[in-house]
Amino acid sequence: MLHDRVMIKVERDPEERRSTSGIVIPATVKMANRLTWGLVCGVGAGARQVKVGDKVLFNPEDQYEVEIHGEVYLVMRERDLHAIATQHTDHGTGLYL
């Protein structure tokens, strides 16, 4: 990867989802402006805050897709990421943004 570019493997949503009240939402329903989690698989030398293996939150719309060995990845600028998740902090454990 070059400059501040980040390559992300997208975590695909399951076929159907359930709302917090238990209502089944079929896979055909699209939610507008939904952010997606993904795993960073490559970073350019100009990326400052993310590293390979980080779990990141981003908007998958209008991003560049690339297929490598049958797997689909997204390529975007580091500044297009919304959050980086971490498993541990100095004050406890869990998933923190």
C-alpha positions in Angstrom: 0.0 0.0 0.0 1.2 3.5 -0.7 1.0 6.8 1.2 -2.0 6.9 3.7 -4.0 4.1 2.0 -5.5 1.3 4.0 -6.6 -2.1 2.7 -9.6 -3.6 4.6 -11.3 -7.0 4.5 -15.0 -6.4 5.0 -16.9 -8.4 7.6 -20.0 -9.4 5.7 -23.4 -9.1 7.4 -25.2 -12.3 8.1 -28.2 -13.3 5.8 -30.7 -11.7 8.2 -30.5 -9.6 11.3 -32.7 -9.3 14.4 -33.7 -6.0 16.0 -33.3 -5.5 19.7 -37.0 -6.3 20.2 -36.5 -9.6 18.3 -38.0 -8.7 14.9 -36.3 -10.5 12.0 -35.0 -8.2 9.3 -34.4 -10.0 6.0 -31.2 -9.6 4.1 -33.0 -7.8 1.2 -33.7 -4.8 3.4 -31.0 -2.1 2.9 -30.2 0.3 5.7 -29.2 3.8 4.6 -25.8 5.1 5.6 -24.9 2.0 7.7 -21.3 1.9 8.8 -19.4 -1.4 8.6 -16.7 -3.2 10.6 -13.6 -4.5 8.8 -10.1 -5.9 9.4 -7.1 -3.9 8.3 -4.9 -6.2 6.0 -2.4 -3.6 4.8 -1.3 0.0 5.4 0.8 2.5 3.6 3.8 4.2 5.0 1.9 7.4 5.6 -0.8 5.8 7.8 -0.3 7.1 11.3 -2.9 5.6 13.6 -3.9 2.2 12.1 -1.9 -1.0 11.8 -2.4 -4.4 10.3 -4.8 -6.4 12.4 -6.8 -3.4 13.7 -10.6 -3.6 13.5 -12.0 -0.4 12.0 -15.4 1.2 11.4 -16.0 2.9 8.1 -18.6 3.7 5.4 -18.3 1.1 2.6 -20.1 3.3 0.0 -18.0 4.9 -2.7 -14.8 3.0 -1.9 -12.5 1.2 -4.3 -12.8 -2.6 -4.3 -10.0 -5.0 -5.3 -10.1 -8.8 -5.6 -7.0 -10.7 -4.5 -7.0 -14.5 -4.6 -10.8 -14.6 -4.7 -11.2 -12.3 -1.7 -12.7 -8.8 -2.0 -10.9 -6.0 -0.2 -11.6 -2.2 0.0 -8.9 0.4 -0.4 -9.4 3.8 1.2 -7.6 6.7 2.8 -6.9 6.5 6.6 -8.9 9.7 7.1 -12.1 8.0 5.8 -12.1 5.7 8.8 -14.5 6.5 11.6 -13.2 4.5 14.5 -10.5 1.9 15.6 -11.6 -0.8 18.0 -9.3 -2.2 20.6 -9.6 -5.2 22.9 -7.7 -3.7 25.9 -7.1 -0.3 27.4 -5.1 0.8 30.4 -8.2 0.8 32.6 -10.0 -2.4 31.7 -11.0 -4.8 29.0 -13.7 -5.0 26.4 -14.4 -3.4 23.0 -13.6 0.3 23.1 -13.7 2.9 20.4 
